[in-house]
């Protein structure tokens, strides 16, 4: 698993890895500490947004499960 640099609880730095399948895609492994901080688990969906030089990940919450 990728080690994350933690500057504060809401800002972490992780490393992009090559997918290794010849696609040219990158993979970002999110450490358990990051998943726990945003309340998600493996298999949950995240939205991704570029804000300036920052990539913002947010969990997609199903309205039914938010009740």
C-alpha positions as CSV (number, residue, x, y, z in Angstrom):
1,X,0.0,0.0,0.0
2,X,1.1,3.6,-0.7
3,X,2.3,5.6,2.3
4,X,0.5,8.9,2.6
5,X,2.2,12.1,3.8
6,X,-0.2,13.7,6.3
7,X,0.1,17.4,6.6
8,X,-3.2,17.7,8.4
9,X,-6.2,15.5,8.7
10,X,-7.8,16.8,5.5
11,X,-4.7,17.1,3.3
12,X,-2.7,14.1,2.3
13,X,-0.2,13.4,-0.5
14,X,-0.2,10.1,-2.3
15,X,1.8,8.8,-5.3
16,X,0.3,7.9,-8.7
17,X,1.3,4.4,-9.9
18,X,1.2,3.0,-13.4
19,X,-1.6,0.5,-13.9
20,X,0.8,-1.9,-15.5
21,X,-1.6,-3.1,-18.1
22,X,-0.3,-1.1,-21.0
23,X,-3.3,1.3,-20.9
24,X,-1.3,4.3,-19.8
25,X,-3.7,4.7,-16.9
26,X,-2.6,5.7,-13.4
27,X,-3.8,4.2,-10.1
28,X,-3.9,6.1,-6.9
29,X,-4.0,3.8,-3.8
30,X,-5.9,5.4,-1.0
31,X,-4.6,4.4,2.4
32,X,-7.1,3.2,5.0
33,X,-6.5,6.4,6.9
34,X,-7.9,8.4,3.9
35,X,-10.8,6.0,3.4
36,X,-11.7,6.3,7.1
37,X,-11.4,10.1,7.1
38,X,-14.1,10.4,4.4
39,X,-16.2,7.5,5.5
40,X,-15.8,5.2,2.6
41,X,-14.8,1.6,2.0
42,X,-13.4,-0.4,-0.9
43,X,-16.1,-0.6,-3.6
44,X,-17.8,2.8,-2.7
45,X,-18.1,5.4,-5.5
46,X,-16.3,8.7,-5.4
47,X,-16.7,11.8,-7.4
48,X,-13.5,13.4,-8.6
49,X,-13.1,17.1,-9.3
50,X,-10.1,19.2,-10.3
51,X,-9.9,22.5,-8.4
52,X,-6.9,24.5,-9.5
53,X,-3.9,22.2,-8.9
54,X,-5.9,20.0,-6.4
55,X,-7.9,16.8,-7.1
56,X,-10.9,16.7,-4.8
57,X,-12.5,13.3,-4.0
58,X,-15.9,13.1,-2.4
59,X,-18.0,10.1,-1.6
60,X,-21.2,9.7,-3.6
61,X,-23.9,9.1,-1.1
62,X,-27.1,7.3,-2.2
63,X,-30.1,9.2,-0.9
64,X,-31.6,6.0,0.3
65,X,-28.6,5.1,2.5
66,X,-28.4,8.7,3.8
67,X,-31.6,8.2,5.8
